[in-house]
Amino acid sequence: MWLRIGIVNLLFLTVCVSVTLSESGSTGITGVIIAAPIRPGPIKKDSESPKQAPLPNATFSVTSDNGAVTRFTTDPNGRFRVSLEPGRYVVSLAENRFPKPCGPFEISVETGKMTNVEWRCDTGMR
């Protein structure tokens, strides 16, 4: 009986350690995408109006030399996190939200590392 309890506890501990190690060794990109300018026309010096804002709920495509890899959507704060295998990728806005293209953004993903980025999209407002 005690042997079974010990074995179950050991298995549970092994699973917990492997999940923790796999989460800490994740590979891909994470960050925020900013849109600017967010208002047309000139902005007065020392104005409290923001010139830029996070790009919420925007869908981006990720490609490599072999073609399409995946898509991701930014959250309401313009943030995203996408797991990718190590390699070189190109990320572009997958929808026609602005008169100018958003991206392409080129990124190299390294093994066992989440690469943090802050990319900017030009809204075309002037």
N, CA, C and O atoms as CSV, one atom per row, in Angstrom:
chain,resi,resn,atom,element,x,y,z
A,1,MET,N,N,0.822,-1.193,0.000
A,1,MET,CA,C,0.000,0.000,0.000
A,1,MET,C,C,0.867,1.259,0.000
A,1,MET,O,O,0.662,2.149,-0.826
A,2,TRP,N,N,1.838,1.343,0.921
A,2,TRP,CA,C,2.709,2.516,0.979
A,2,TRP,C,C,3.576,2.602,-0.264
A,2,TRP,O,O,3.935,3.693,-0.708
A,3,LEU,N,N,3.909,1.451,-0.821
A,3,LEU,CA,C,4.709,1.437,-2.040
A,3,LEU,C,C,3.921,2.058,-3.192
A,3,LEU,O,O,4.481,2.820,-3.980
A,4,ARG,N,N,2.637,1.743,-3.300
A,4,ARG,CA,C,1.790,2.320,-4.362
A,4,ARG,C,C,1.678,3.840,-4.209
A,4,ARG,O,O,1.784,4.578,-5.189
A,5,ILE,N,N,1.466,4.294,-2.988
A,5,ILE,CA,C,1.363,5.738,-2.735
A,5,ILE,C,C,2.675,6.420,-3.109
A,5,ILE,O,O,2.662,7.492,-3.716
A,6,GLY,N,N,3.786,5.825,-2.761
A,6,GLY,CA,C,5.097,6.379,-3.105
A,6,GLY,C,C,5.311,6.451,-4.605
A,6,GLY,O,O,5.837,7.442,-5.111
A,7,ILE,N,N,4.904,5.401,-5.328
A,7,ILE,CA,C,5.055,5.364,-6.788
A,7,ILE,C,C,4.165,6.424,-7.434
A,7,ILE,O,O,4.603,7.125,-8.347
A,8,VAL,N,N,2.920,6.549,-6.970
A,8,VAL,CA,C,2.000,7.563,-7.515
A,8,VAL,C,C,2.566,8.963,-7.275
A,8,VAL,O,O,2.542,9.803,-8.175
A,9,ASN,N,N,3.070,9.217,-6.077
A,9,ASN,CA,C,3.662,10.534,-5.787
A,9,ASN,C,C,4.876,10.807,-6.668
A,9,ASN,O,O,5.056,11.927,-7.144
A,10,LEU,N,N,5.706,9.793,-6.887
A,10,LEU,CA,C,6.886,9.947,-7.739
A,10,LEU,C,C,6.481,10.257,-9.178
A,10,LEU,O,O,7.091,11.116,-9.815
A,11,LEU,N,N,5.460,9.572,-9.701
A,11,LEU,CA,C,4.968,9.843,-11.059
A,11,LEU,C,C,4.408,11.262,-11.157
A,11,LEU,O,O,4.669,11.974,-12.127
A,12,PHE,N,N,3.642,11.665,-10.150
A,12,PHE,CA,C,3.085,13.017,-10.139
A,12,PHE,C,C,4.198,14.052,-10.160
A,12,PHE,O,O,4.122,15.022,-10.914
A,13,LEU,N,N,5.217,13.867,-9.358
A,13,LEU,CA,C,6.344,14.796,-9.301
A,13,LEU,C,C,7.079,14.853,-10.636
A,13,LEU,O,O,7.484,15.929,-11.076
A,14,THR,N,N,7.254,13.706,-11.280
A,14,THR,CA,C,7.930,13.641,-12.578
A,14,THR,C,C,7.152,14.428,-13.632
A,14,THR,O,O,7.744,15.163,-14.422
A,15,VAL,N,N,5.829,14.274,-13.645
A,15,VAL,CA,C,4.994,15.004,-14.607
A,15,VAL,C,C,5.086,16.504,-14.350
A,15,VAL,O,O,5.221,17.280,-15.296
A,16,CYS,N,N,5.018,16.924,-13.098
A,16,CYS,CA,C,5.102,18.354,-12.759
A,16,CYS,C,C,6.435,18.951,-13.204
A,16,CYS,O,O,6.461,20.059,-13.740
A,17,VAL,N,N,7.524,18.251,-12.994
A,17,VAL,CA,C,8.842,18.745,-13.394
A,17,VAL,C,C,8.932,18.842,-14.907
A,17,VAL,O,O,9.462,19.826,-15.422
A,18,SER,N,N,8.417,17.822,-15.655
A,18,SER,CA,C,8.517,17.896,-17.106
A,18,SER,C,C,7.670,19.009,-17.693
A,18,SER,O,O,8.085,19.637,-18.667
A,19,VAL,N,N,6.485,19.277,-17.129
A,19,VAL,CA,C,5.654,20.387,-17.616
A,19,VAL,C,C,6.357,21.708,-17.362
A,19,VAL,O,O,6.363,22.578,-18.233
A,20,THR,N,N,6.948,21.877,-16.190
A,20,THR,CA,C,7.664,23.116,-15.874
A,20,THR,C,C,8.844,23.325,-16.811
A,20,THR,O,O,9.065,24.439,-17.285
A,21,LEU,N,N,9.599,22.277,-17.083
A,21,LEU,CA,C,10.758,22.411,-17.976
A,21,LEU,C,C,10.326,22.716,-19.400
A,21,LEU,O,O,10.976,23.515,-20.075
A,22,SER,N,N,9.247,22.101,-19.879
A,22,SER,CA,C,8.820,22.356,-21.251
A,22,SER,C,C,8.282,23.768,-21.406
A,22,SER,O,O,8.466,24.371,-22.463
A,23,GLU,N,N,7.615,24.325,-20.379
A,23,GLU,CA,C,7.110,25.693,-20.472
A,23,GLU,C,C,8.249,26.699,-20.459
A,23,GLU,O,O,8.176,27.712,-21.153
A,24,SER,N,N,9.303,26.443,-19.684
A,24,SER,CA,C,10.396,27.394,-19.615
A,24,SER,C,C,11.263,27.340,-20.862
A,24,SER,O,O,11.997,28.289,-21.139
A,25,GLY,N,N,11.195,26.248,-21.622
A,25,GLY,CA,C,12.011,26.110,-22.824
A,25,GLY,C,C,11.238,26.400,-24.087
A,25,GLY,O,O,11.654,25.970,-25.163
A,26,SER,N,N,10.105,27.126,-24.001
A,26,SER,CA,C,9.302,27.394,-25.187
A,26,SER,C,C,10.056,28.291,-26.164
A,26,SER,O,O,10.895,29.105,-25.778
A,27,THR,N,N,9.734,28.114,-27.419
A,27,THR,CA,C,10.415,28.819,-28.495
A,27,THR,C,C,9.390,29.555,-29.347
A,27,THR,O,O,8.352,28.991,-29.693
A,28,GLY,N,N,9.672,30.810,-29.688
A,28,GLY,CA,C,8.771,31.562,-30.548
A,28,GLY,C,C,8.960,33.051,-30.382
A,28,GLY,O,O,10.052,33.518,-30.057
A,29,ILE,N,N,7.875,33.807,-30.610
A,29,ILE,CA,C,7.928,35.265,-30.476
A,29,ILE,C,C,6.772,35.744,-29.601
A,29,ILE,O,O,5.694,35.151,-29.583
A,30,THR,N,N,7.023,36.811,-28.890
A,30,THR,CA,C,6.016,37.448,-28.050
A,30,THR,C,C,6.243,38.951,-28.122
A,30,THR,O,O,7.363,39.399,-28.368
A,31,GLY,N,N,5.197,39.723,-27.912
A,31,GLY,CA,C,5.390,41.169,-27.940
A,31,GLY,C,C,4.107,41.940,-28.110
A,31,GLY,O,O,3.018,41.472,-27.779
A,32,VAL,N,N,4.269,43.143,-28.640
A,32,VAL,CA,C,3.140,44.052,-28.824
A,32,VAL,C,C,3.279,44.712,-30.194
A,32,VAL,O,O,4.383,44.945,-30.685
A,33,ILE,N,N,2.128,45.005,-30.796
A,33,ILE,CA,C,2.107,45.707,-32.078
A,33,ILE,C,C,1.390,47.032,-31.861
A,33,ILE,O,O,0.274,47.079,-31.342
A,34,ILE,N,N,2.058,48.105,-32.270
A,34,ILE,CA,C,1.587,49.478,-32.063
A,34,ILE,C,C,1.148,50.078,-33.398
A,34,ILE,O,O,1.801,49.868,-34.421
A,35,ALA,N,N,0.047,50.822,-33.389
A,35,ALA,CA,C,-0.421,51.552,-34.570
A,35,ALA,C,C,-0.209,53.041,-34.338
A,35,ALA,O,O,-0.499,53.557,-33.259
A,36,ALA,N,N,0.301,53.729,-35.360
A,36,ALA,CA,C,0.532,55.178,-35.257
A,36,ALA,C,C,0.506,55.795,-36.644
A,36,ALA,O,O,0.877,55.122,-37.606
A,37,PRO,N,N,0.089,57.026,-36.791
A,37,PRO,CA,C,-0.621,57.826,-35.789
A,37,PRO,C,C,-2.054,57.332,-35.653
A,37,PRO,O,O,-2.578,56.655,-36.537
A,38,ILE,N,N,-2.681,57.682,-34.530
A,38,ILE,CA,C,-4.053,57.221,-34.303
A,38,ILE,C,C,-5.091,58.319,-34.511
A,38,ILE,O,O,-6.294,58.067,-34.441
A,39,ARG,N,N,-4.616,59.545,-34.769
A,39,ARG,CA,C,-5.518,60.655,-35.084
A,39,ARG,C,C,-4.960,61.414,-36.274
A,39,ARG,O,O,-3.748,61.605,-36.371
A,40,PRO,N,N,-5.827,61.851,-37.184
A,40,PRO,CA,C,-5.333,62.651,-38.307
A,40,PRO,C,C,-5.017,64.078,-37.873
A,40,PRO,O,O,-5.522,64.563,-36.861
A,41,GLY,N,N,-4.190,64.722,-38.640
A,41,GLY,CA,C,-3.870,66.127,-38.398
A,41,GLY,C,C,-2.732,66.326,-37.426
A,41,GLY,O,O,-2.238,65.369,-36.828
A,42,PRO,N,N,-2.314,67.570,-37.268
A,42,PRO,CA,C,-1.190,67.854,-36.372
A,42,PRO,C,C,-1.588,67.702,-34.909
A,42,PRO,O,O,-2.744,67.903,-34.535
A,43,ILE,N,N,-0.619,67.347,-34.105
A,43,ILE,CA,C,-0.823,67.246,-32.660
A,43,ILE,C,C,0.051,68.305,-32.009
A,43,ILE,O,O,1.250,68.385,-32.273
A,44,LYS,N,N,-0.559,69.114,-31.161
A,44,LYS,CA,C,0.183,70.201,-30.511
A,44,LYS,C,C,1.261,69.646,-29.589
A,44,LYS,O,O,1.101,68.584,-28.989
A,45,LYS,N,N,2.348,70.377,-29.489
A,45,LYS,CA,C,3.425,70.007,-28.586
A,45,LYS,C,C,2.870,69.982,-27.159
A,45,LYS,O,O,2.055,70.828,-26.792
A,46,ASP,N,N,3.308,69.020,-26.369
A,46,ASP,CA,C,2.868,68.821,-24.992
A,46,ASP,C,C,1.387,68.455,-24.887
A,46,ASP,O,O,0.786,68.601,-23.823
A,47,SER,N,N,0.801,67.982,-25.983
A,47,SER,CA,C,-0.594,67.543,-25.963
A,47,SER,C,C,-0.697,66.237,-25.174
A,47,SER,O,O,0.221,65.417,-25.189
A,48,GLU,N,N,-1.812,66.057,-24.494
A,48,GLU,CA,C,-2.029,64.824,-23.744
A,48,GLU,C,C,-2.647,63.740,-24.609
A,48,GLU,O,O,-2.809,62.607,-24.155
A,49,SER,N,N,-2.995,64.066,-25.844
A,49,SER,CA,C,-3.557,63.069,-26.754
A,49,SER,C,C,-2.456,62.122,-27.202
A,49,SER,O,O,-1.390,62.572,-27.621
A,50,PRO,N,N,-2.694,60.825,-27.122
A,50,PRO,CA,C,-1.658,59.876,-27.547
A,50,PRO,C,C,-1.472,59.892,-29.065
A,50,PRO,O,O,-2.419,60.117,-29.819
A,51,LYS,N,N,-0.254,59.652,-29.489
A,51,LYS,CA,C,0.065,59.610,-30.911
A,51,LYS,C,C,0.015,58.187,-31.441
A,51,LYS,O,O,-0.060,57.968,-32.650
A,52,GLN,N,N,0.057,57.220,-30.531
A,52,GLN,CA,C,0.060,55.816,-30.921
A,52,GLN,C,C,-0.764,55.008,-29.926
A,52,GLN,O,O,-1.060,55.468,-28.824
A,53,ALA,N,N,-1.127,53.795,-30.335
A,53,ALA,CA,C,-1.920,52.916,-29.464
A,53,ALA,C,C,-1.661,51.477,-29.867
A,53,ALA,O,O,-1.273,51.211,-31.005
A,54,PRO,N,N,-1.874,50.543,-28.944
A,54,PRO,CA,C,-1.752,49.129,-29.298
A,54,PRO,C,C,-2.756,48.766,-30.389
A,54,PRO,O,O,-3.839,49.347,-30.456
A,55,LEU,N,N,-2.405,47.821,-31.230
A,55,LEU,CA,C,-3.276,47.372,-32.322
A,55,LEU,C,C,-4.064,46.147,-31.851
A,55,LEU,O,O,-3.530,45.037,-31.852
A,56,PRO,N,N,-5.338,46.334,-31.446
A,56,PRO,CA,C,-6.111,45.224,-30.885
A,56,PRO,C,C,-6.743,44.339,-31.951
A,56,PRO,O,O,-7.084,44.799,-33.041
A,57,ASN,N,N,-6.892,43.061,-31.617
A,57,ASN,CA,C,-7.664,42.106,-32.421
A,57,ASN,C,C,-7.289,42.093,-33.895
A,57,ASN,O,O,-8.164,42.010,-34.757
A,58,ALA,N,N,-6.016,42.175,-34.186
A,58,ALA,CA,C,-5.537,42.151,-35.560
A,58,ALA,C,C,-4.934,40.777,-35.861
A,58,ALA,O,O,-4.188,40.227,-35.051
A,59,THR,N,N,-5.262,40.237,-37.017
A,59,THR,CA,C,-4.768,38.917,-37.399
A,59,THR,C,C,-3.532,39.061,-38.278
A,59,THR,O,O,-3.528,39.808,-39.257
A,60,PHE,N,N,-2.489,38.334,-37.908
A,60,PHE,CA,C,-1.218,38.349,-38.635
A,60,PHE,C,C,-0.910,36.959,-39.155
A,60,PHE,O,O,-1.254,35.959,-38.524
A,61,SER,N,N,-0.253,36.897,-40.323
A,61,SER,CA,C,0.184,35.612,-40.876
A,61,SER,C,C,1.688,35.483,-40.688
A,61,SER,O,O,2.425,36.467,-40.750
A,62,VAL,N,N,2.128,34.252,-40.458
A,62,VAL,CA,C,3.545,33.943,-40.287
A,62,VAL,C,C,3.934,32.990,-41.409
A,62,VAL,O,O,3.309,31.946,-41.594
A,63,THR,N,N,4.976,33.358,-42.157
A,63,THR,CA,C,5.460,32.512,-43.242
A,63,THR,C,C,6.954,32.256,-43.078
A,63,THR,O,O,7.659,32.981,-42.376
A,64,SER,N,N,7.407,31.217,-43.739
A,64,SER,CA,C,8.839,30.914,-43.809
A,64,SER,C,C,9.171,30.686,-45.277
A,64,SER,O,O,8.323,30.884,-46.147
A,65,ASP,N,N,10.391,30.275,-45.551
A,65,ASP,CA,C,10.770,29.972,-46.937
A,65,ASP,C,C,9.931,28.843,-47.518
A,65,ASP,O,O,9.816,28.717,-48.737
A,66,ASN,N,N,9.347,28.021,-46.653
A,66,ASN,CA,C,8.529,26.883,-47.096
A,66,ASN,C,C,7.052,27.236,-47.255
A,66,ASN,O,O,6.249,26.366,-47.594
A,67,GLY,N,N,6.679,28.493,-47.016
A,67,GLY,CA,C,5.286,28.911,-47.164
A,67,GLY,C,C,4.634,29.282,-45.838
A,67,GLY,O,O,5.314,29.604,-44.864
A,68,ALA,N,N,3.295,29.231,-45.818
A,68,ALA,CA,C,2.523,29.621,-44.631
A,68,ALA,C,C,2.831,28.689,-43.463
A,68,ALA,O,O,2.932,27.474,-43.630
A,69,VAL,N,N,2.981,29.289,-42.267
A,69,VAL,CA,C,3.284,28.519,-41.064
A,69,VAL,C,C,2.098,28.546,-40.107
A,69,VAL,O,O,1.607,27.495,-39.694
A,70,THR,N,N,1.636,29.751,-39.753
A,70,THR,CA,C,0.520,29.878,-38.814
A,70,THR,C,C,-0.038,31.289,-38.893
A,70,THR,O,O,0.460,32.129,-39.642
A,71,ARG,N,N,-1.076,31.535,-38.112
A,71,ARG,CA,C,-1.667,32.866,-37.933
A,71,ARG,C,C,-1.835,33.098,-36.453
A,71,ARG,O,O,-1.930,32.150,-35.675
A,72,PHE,N,N,-1.874,34.368,-36.059
A,72,PHE,CA,C,-2.176,34.710,-34.671
A,72,PHE,C,C,-2.937,36.011,-34.660
A,72,PHE,O,O,-2.882,36.784,-35.616
A,73,THR,N,N,-3.654,36.253,-33.566
A,73,THR,CA,C,-4.433,37.483,-33.408
A,73,THR,C,C,-3.982,38.185,-32.138
A,73,THR,O,O,-3.824,37.555,-31.092
A,74,THR,N,N,-3.775,39.493,-32.233
A,74,THR,CA,C,-3.387,40.259,-31.051
A,74,THR,C,C,-4.569,40.352,-30.090
A,74,THR,O,O,-5.728,40.277,-30.500
A,75,ASP,N,N,-4.256,40.516,-28.809
A,75,ASP,CA,C,-5.313,40.646,-27.806
A,75,ASP,C,C,-5.811,42.099,-27.778
A,75,ASP,O,O,-5.328,42.905,-28.574
A,76,PRO,N,N,-6.746,42.466,-26.905
A,76,PRO,CA,C,-7.251,43.841,-26.862
A,76,PRO,C,C,-6.174,44.888,-26.552
A,76,PRO,O,O,-6.390,46.078,-26.784
A,77,ASN,N,N,-5.017,44.458,-26.030
A,77,ASN,CA,C,-3.918,45.376,-25.729
A,77,ASN,C,C,-2.806,45.309,-26.772
A,77,ASN,O,O,-1.710,45.820,-26.542
A,78,GLY,N,N,-3.081,44.682,-27.917
A,78,GLY,CA,C,-2.097,44.603,-28.992
A,78,GLY,C,C,-0.993,43.585,-28.748
A,78,GLY,O,O,-0.028,43.523,-29.509
A,79,ARG,N,N,-1.126,42.782,-27.686
A,79,ARG,CA,C,-0.080,41.809,-27.333
A,79,ARG,C,C,-0.349,40.466,-28.009
A,79,ARG,O,O,-1.486,40.147,-28.357
A,80,PHE,N,N,0.706,39.694,-28.187
A,80,PHE,CA,C,0.574,38.362,-28.767
A,80,PHE,C,C,1.705,37.471,-28.275
A,80,PHE,O,O,2.722,37.945,-27.769
A,81,ARG,N,N,1.503,36.182,-28.436
A,81,ARG,CA,C,2.515,35.171,-28.127
A,81,ARG,C,C,2.247,34.008,-29.064
A,81,ARG,O,O,1.134,33.483,-29.105
A,82,VAL,N,N,3.261,33.602,-29.818
A,82,VAL,CA,C,3.095,32.498,-30.757
A,82,VAL,C,C,4.319,31.581,-30.664
A,82,VAL,O,O,5.459,32.040,-30.718
A,83,SER,N,N,4.062,30.290,-30.525
A,83,SER,CA,C,5.142,29.304,-30.477
A,83,SER,C,C,5.554,28.949,-31.902
A,83,SER,O,O,4.712,28.674,-32.757
A,84,LEU,N,N,6.856,28.959,-32.139
A,84,LEU,CA,C,7.404,28.626,-33.456
A,84,LEU,C,C,8.666,27.797,-33.286
A,84,LEU,O,O,9.372,27.920,-32.286
A,85,GLU,N,N,8.939,26.965,-34.258
A,85,GLU,CA,C,10.194,26.231,-34.281
A,85,GLU,C,C,11.321,27.220,-34.574
A,85,GLU,O,O,11.069,28.275,-35.156
A,86,PRO,N,N,12.551,26.903,-34.187
A,86,PRO,CA,C,13.676,27.780,-34.533
A,86,PRO,C,C,13.756,27.970,-36.051
A,86,PRO,O,O,13.517,27.034,-36.813
A,87,GLY,N,N,14.092,29.181,-36.478
A,87,GLY,CA,C,14.199,29.475,-37.908
A,87,GLY,C,C,13.918,30.936,-38.199
A,87,GLY,O,O,13.758,31.752,-37.291
A,88,ARG,N,N,13.861,31.251,-39.503
A,88,ARG,CA,C,13.596,32.622,-39.950
A,88,ARG,C,C,12.160,32.705,-40.450
A,88,ARG,O,O,11.681,31.828,-41.170
A,89,TYR,N,N,11.476,33.797,-40.044
A,89,TYR,CA,C,10.073,33.975,-40.393
A,89,TYR,C,C,9.799,35.399,-40.845
A,89,TYR,O,O,10.568,36.320,-40.568
A,90,VAL,N,N,8.686,35.555,-41.547
A,90,VAL,CA,C,8.183,36.865,-41.950
A,90,VAL,C,C,6.752,36.963,-41.431
A,90,VAL,O,O,5.938,36.067,-41.654
A,91,VAL,N,N,6.454,38.067,-40.733
A,91,VAL,CA,C,5.133,38.282,-40.132
A,91,VAL,C,C,4.505,39.502,-40.804
A,91,VAL,O,O,5.136,40.553,-40.914
A,92,SER,N,N,3.244,39.353,-41.258
A,92,SER,CA,C,2.534,40.452,-41.929
A,92,SER,C,C,1.081,40.478,-41.489
A,92,SER,O,O,0.504,39.445,-41.149
A,93,LEU,N,N,0.492,41.673,-41.497
A,93,LEU,CA,C,-0.927,41.825,-41.204
A,93,LEU,C,C,-1.713,41.084,-42.278
A,93,LEU,O,O,-1.481,41.296,-43.468
A,94,ALA,N,N,-2.637,40.221,-41.879
A,94,ALA,CA,C,-3.368,39.373,-42.810
A,94,ALA,C,C,-4.704,39.963,-43.229
A,94,ALA,O,O,-5.518,39.268,-43.837
A,95,GLU,N,N,-4.942,41.220,-42.919
A,95,GLU,CA,C,-6.205,41.865,-43.266
A,95,GLU,C,C,-5.919,43.270,-43.785
A,95,GLU,O,O,-4.861,43.833,-43.504
A,96,ASN,N,N,-6.852,43.834,-44.535
A,96,ASN,CA,C,-6.686,45.193,-45.061
A,96,ASN,C,C,-7.263,46.194,-44.080
A,96,ASN,O,O,-8.394,46.654,-44.237
A,97,ARG,N,N,-6.478,46.529,-43.066
A,97,ARG,CA,C,-6.946,47.455,-42.041
A,97,ARG,C,C,-6.461,48.878,-42.313
A,97,ARG,O,O,-7.115,49.843,-41.918
A,98,PHE,N,N,-5.328,49.010,-42.980
A,98,PHE,CA,C,-4.717,50.314,-43.226
A,98,PHE,C,C,-4.415,50.470,-44.709
A,98,PHE,O,O,-4.310,49.475,-45.427
A,99,PRO,N,N,-4.272,51.728,-45.183
A,99,PRO,CA,C,-3.929,51.938,-46.586
A,99,PRO,C,C,-2.514,51.441,-46.917
A,99,PRO,O,O,-2.231,51.082,-48.060
A,100,LYS,N,N,-1.638,51.423,-45.920
A,100,LYS,CA,C,-0.276,50.930,-46.118
A,100,LYS,C,C,-0.170,49.535,-45.503
A,100,LYS,O,O,-0.885,49.230,-44.548
A,101,PRO,N,N,0.717,48.680,-46.038
A,101,PRO,CA,C,0.869,47.353,-45.418
A,101,PRO,C,C,1.506,47.450,-44.031
A,101,PRO,O,O,2.337,48.323,-43.777
A,102,CYS,N,N,1.114,46.561,-43.160
A,102,CYS,CA,C,1.692,46.481,-41.815
A,102,CYS,C,C,2.667,45.311,-41.823
A,102,CYS,O,O,2.261,44.150,-41.777
A,103,GLY,N,N,3.935,45.622,-41.882
A,103,GLY,CA,C,4.963,44.611,-42.064
A,103,GLY,C,C,5.424,44.689,-43.503
A,103,GLY,O,O,5.084,45.652,-44.190
A,104,PRO,N,N,6.152,43.758,-43.972
A,104,PRO,CA,C,6.521,42.535,-43.280
A,104,PRO,C,C,7.615,42.779,-42.232
A,104,PRO,O,O,8.507,43.610,-42.402
A,105,PHE,N,N,7.501,42.017,-41.147
A,105,PHE,CA,C,8.498,42.040,-40.090
A,105,PHE,C,C,9.281,40.733,-40.165
A,105,PHE,O,O,8.697,39.651,-40.100
A,106,GLU,N,N,10.587,40.831,-40.300
A,106,GLU,CA,C,11.424,39.633,-40.361
A,106,GLU,C,C,11.966,39.330,-38.974
A,106,GLU,O,O,12.361,40.238,-38.242
A,107,ILE,N,N,11.983,38.046,-38.612
A,107,ILE,CA,C,12.408,37.640,-37.275
A,107,ILE,C,C,13.124,36.296,-37.339
A,107,ILE,O,O,12.736,35.401,-38.089
A,108,SER,N,N,14.168,36.179,-36.541
A,108,SER,CA,C,14.862,34.900,-36.372
A,108,SER,C,C,14.510,34.360,-34.996
A,108,SER,O,O,14.673,35.050,-33.990
A,109,VAL,N,N,14.029,33.132,-34.955
A,109,VAL,CA,C,13.654,32.485,-33.705
A,109,VAL,C,C,14.768,31.518,-33.320
A,109,VAL,O,O,15.184,30.677,-34.117
A,110,GLU,N,N,15.243,31.652,-32.085
A,110,GLU,CA,C,16.322,30.811,-31.584
A,110,GLU,C,C,15.762,29.692,-30.717
A,110,GLU,O,O,14.701,29.837,-30.111
A,111,THR,N,N,16.470,28.593,-30.662
A,111,THR,CA,C,16.067,27.438,-29.868
A,111,THR,C,C,15.929,27.798,-28.387
A,111,THR,O,O,16.819,28.416,-27.803
A,112,GLY,N,N,14.802,27.402,-27.789
A,112,GLY,CA,C,14.587,27.587,-26.364
A,112,GLY,C,C,14.418,29.017,-25.916
A,112,GLY,O,O,14.593,29.320,-24.735
A,113,LYS,N,N,14.076,29.917,-26.846
A,113,LYS,CA,C,13.977,31.333,-26.481
A,113,LYS,C,C,12.697,31.940,-27.060
A,113,LYS,O,O,12.363,31.716,-28.223
A,114,MET,N,N,11.989,32.711,-26.232
A,114,MET,CA,C,10.876,33.522,-26.715
A,114,MET,C,C,11.460,34.895,-27.029
A,114,MET,O,O,11.905,35.605,-26.127
A,115,THR,N,N,11.458,35.266,-28.295
A,115,THR,CA,C,12.011,36.545,-28.716
A,115,THR,C,C,10.955,37.629,-28.516
A,115,THR,O,O,9.849,37.524,-29.047
A,116,ASN,N,N,11.291,38.670,-27.751
A,116,ASN,CA,C,10.370,39.760,-27.460
A,116,ASN,C,C,10.521,40.851,-28.514
A,116,ASN,O,O,11.639,41.274,-28.810
A,117,VAL,N,N,9.394,41.316,-29.089
A,117,VAL,CA,C,9.425,42.340,-30.131
A,117,VAL,C,C,8.405,43.437,-29.841
A,117,VAL,O,O,7.442,43.232,-29.103
A,118,GLU,N,N,8.637,44.604,-30.438
A,118,GLU,CA,C,7.650,45.680,-30.476
A,118,GLU,C,C,7.663,46.195,-31.898
A,118,GLU,O,O,8.609,46.860,-32.320
A,119,TRP,N,N,6.603,45.884,-32.640
A,119,TRP,CA,C,6.508,46.271,-34.036
A,119,TRP,C,C,5.505,47.410,-34.181
A,119,TRP,O,O,4.547,47.508,-33.414
A,120,ARG,N,N,5.734,48.270,-35.174
A,120,ARG,CA,C,4.878,49.430,-35.416
A,120,ARG,C,C,4.250,49.356,-36.800
A,120,ARG,O,O,4.902,48.997,-37.781
A,121,CYS,N,N,2.972,49.703,-36.855
A,121,CYS,CA,C,2.226,49.751,-38.111
A,121,CYS,C,C,1.843,51.197,-38.390
A,121,CYS,O,O,1.394,51.916,-37.496
A,122,ASP,N,N,2.023,51.612,-39.627
A,122,ASP,CA,C,1.657,52.970,-40.040
A,122,ASP,C,C,0.199,52.947,-40.485
A,122,ASP,O,O,-0.158,52.247,-41.432
A,123,THR,N,N,-0.642,53.721,-39.793
A,123,THR,CA,C,-2.072,53.762,-40.109
A,123,THR,C,C,-2.369,54.531,-41.392
A,123,THR,O,O,-3.439,54.377,-41.981
A,124,GLY,N,N,-1.424,55.354,-41.817
A,124,GLY,CA,C,-1.627,56.159,-43.021
A,124,GLY,C,C,-2.373,57.460,-42.755
A,124,GLY,O,O,-2.574,58.250,-43.677
A,125,MET,N,N,-2.789,57.697,-41.505
A,125,MET,CA,C,-3.498,58.944,-41.177
A,125,MET,C,C,-2.513,60.107,-41.180
A,125,MET,O,O,-1.420,60.003,-40.623
A,126,ARG,N,N,-2.888,61.177,-41.785
A,126,ARG,CA,C,-2.043,62.383,-41.795
A,126,ARG,C,C,-2.888,63.598,-41.642
A,126,ARG,O,O,-2.369,64.714,-41.626
